[in-house]
């Protein structure tokens, strides 16, 4: 079956062991006019033939990755592996989406952000800056992950957001029983003392989270002992 929306220009480049082809629109679509040159894909399976999805600029889509629907991948973005970008989603800047990741809905992934593993970014979510989202997690709704944030699922990490003041993400590592909050590194008791020294509200909030994590670990320990 011939392609209905774009053709290969004949220009190719080698990238990470893949031969990529520059594309050109052959009909008007939402993001390009007929004759307009787009970005790079490895094969027609990477970019849907029939809808408004488009790859533009120096963006590259390869491997078993798919871009379809009204999605747009542009700038220096990379989508590869088994990743899917669809719906009205946009991936741009120097962003990377790979592994089995999904970016969909009205989601935006941009800057130097990375979404990978089995992660999903959907709805109106935004992932930007140097942020990373990976593992078996979903970032949905109006969620925003930005800066140097890391969101992942791991048996060793619990990631929490400070929603009462700084809006920063902070982490607890179960293997060493330590908390990382900004420049602070230490135990739960040390964190609580420091937080109360800052303010009563901060102290109460951090203490509640530390105690909740302790309760989770205790419950998990009991389950393991009963196996």
Secondary structure, DSSP 8 states (H G I E B T S, - for coil): ---SSEEEEEEEEEETTEEEEEEEESS-BTTB-TT-EEEEESSGGGB-SSSS-EE-TT-EE-TT-EE-TT-EE-TT-EE-TT-EE-TT-EE-TT-EE-TT-EE-TT-EE-TT-EE-TT-EE-TT-EE-TT-EEESS-EE-TT-EE-TT-EEE--SSEEEEE-TTTT--EEEEETTTTEEEETTEEE-HHHHHHHHHHH-HHHHHHHHHHHHHHHHHHHHHHHHHHH-
